[in-house]
Amino acid sequence: MTPSPFISKRAPIYQDVPDEKWNDWRWQLSNRLNSAEDFEKVLNLTDSERKALTTQGLFRVDITPYYASLIDPNDPDDPIRKQVVPRADEIVPFTGMMEDSLAEDRHSPVPGLVHRYPDRVLMLVTTQCASYCRYCTRSRIVGDPSATFSHQDFEAQLDYLRRTPQVRDVLLSGGDPLTLAPKILEELLMRLREIPHIEIIRIGSRVPVFMPQRVTPELCDMLQKYHPLWMNIHVNHPNEISAELAQAADRLTRAGIPLGNQSVLLAGVNDCVHIQRKLVQDLVRIRVRPYYLYQCDLVEGAGHFRTPVAKGIEIIEGLRGHTSGFAVPTYVVDAPGGGGKIPLMPNYQISMSDHKIILRNYEGYVTTYEEPINYKPHDPKTCEYCKNKRVEPGQIGITGLLDGDEMFIKPEGFDELHNRGGGEHRLRADSSKWKPLGIGPGEEK
Ligand SMILES: *Cc1c(COP(=O)(O)O)cnc(C)c1O
């Protein structure tokens, strides 16, 4: 194995903290920085930061000593600092901002469960994080300890999942699921695993980045009992890839958990093809596959982080072909109003006729591809995967659901839930109206 190029850092004020404390995630959590006074000990604050830190009512601030130590204390534009230390720009509202820009609440059949896509759900299991990103897409609920989900909410989420057989993929998020008390996290995984139609469980977590100390051998031993389990972490800049993160990623992948990365395109942090290339190359060195690069959502207080969409496309164009294919993430815009993630790509197709396509490669080299003249497509009537579908593949319904698919029986109330044209803030599907599993409409056996 090549020696790790990644390093450890500790701010001067933490030099005398004994290693057993520094490496204990509970110590990291209880020693987080959150006031101007705390920050003055680690960073040379700017006037703008001091102003934000002393303004009431801004989104919660908390940073682990580990993560704060990755910041260059004398650089006001440090890319890690900008992600977590508030500045006066946050106080400025911008037009187009929305409280719940992705209309997640409108797609929630029960509190904390967002069912927007046919076969998978997003399950918000806590409002707490190890540190708080200034551009948090869920700042409307995240950070508030009084708004966290109750046991009753959790039972209602499980109840919905048990009654919704088309859900085969449950994505745990929040807040950060890895900040849950170890016993609660395990109970959650155990209860999900009891539901036979849930094939995979995913965890979305920034804990390996904010507090890699949490990724202990015990945590990995526990997680691997619930396979197939996948995890997406959230790294935005190569400076976040430390020796500690590399070790956490190594433990997780050795426990058989495939790791992906979801990053956010942020002005002044990573809106540069050279930074992004270094980021994705360093990620694959620690065996984390870049998954999504998100356009920054329309979130209150985060207007100063937004970039034009063209910047994201330019970055993808500077990656594809220029570096390993598996290091290139998909650039997505999460559609305001709840349309879901929309992938955007540079255009490599110059023109198309019935027999020829004109293409260009990553260097701009133009080429012609001849289409086949006697293409015989597969026969859906004899195909065992097609025969029970009433709708031809590719023919997608309004909600993006394969209507009549034997796996999916639309409950009454589902259309209302997916009605993007307004209505109540939080519509609830009445689970008593779910029809039994296995037989599509009009196909009763
Ligand atoms: C992002 C997201 C998912 C998962 O989408 P994938 O493209 O499968 O990673 C599921 N539900 C909601 C509401 C989401 O925002």
The ligand as an SDF file (V2000), in Angstrom:
LIG
                    3D

 15 15  0  0  0  0  0  0  0  0999 V2000
  -31.9890   12.4980   -3.1350 C   0  0  0  0  0  0  0  0  0  0  0  0
  -33.2030   11.8700   -2.6750 C   0  0  0  0  0  0  0  0  0  0  0  0
  -33.3680   10.4780   -2.7370 C   0  0  0  0  0  0  0  0  0  0  0  0
  -32.3070    9.5550   -3.2780 C   0  0  0  0  0  0  0  0  0  0  0  0
  -32.0770    9.7870   -4.6330 O   0  0  0  0  0  0  0  0  0  0  0  0
  -30.9880    8.9310   -5.4200 P   0  0  0  0  0  0  0  0  0  0  0  0
  -30.8990    9.6030   -6.7410 O   0  0  0  0  0  0  0  0  0  0  0  0
  -31.5090    7.5330   -5.4880 O   0  0  0  0  0  0  0  0  0  0  0  0
  -29.7060    8.9880   -4.6430 O   0  0  0  0  0  0  0  0  0  0  0  0
  -34.5640    9.9590   -2.3040 C   0  0  0  0  0  0  0  0  0  0  0  0
  -35.5490   10.7500   -1.8380 N   0  0  0  0  0  0  0  0  0  0  0  0
  -35.4340   12.0760   -1.7820 C   0  0  0  0  0  0  0  0  0  0  0  0
  -36.5590   12.8980   -1.2790 C   0  0  0  0  0  0  0  0  0  0  0  0
  -34.2480   12.6920   -2.1860 C   0  0  0  0  0  0  0  0  0  0  0  0
  -34.1110   14.0290   -2.1060 O   0  0  0  0  0  0  0  0  0  0  0  0
  1  2  1  0
  2  3  1  0
  2 14  2  0
  3  4  1  0
  3 10  2  0
  4  5  1  0
  5  6  1  0
  6  7  2  0
  6  8  1  0
  6  9  1  0
 10 11  1  0
 11 12  2  0
 12 13  1  0
 12 14  1  0
 14 15  1  0
M  END
$$$$
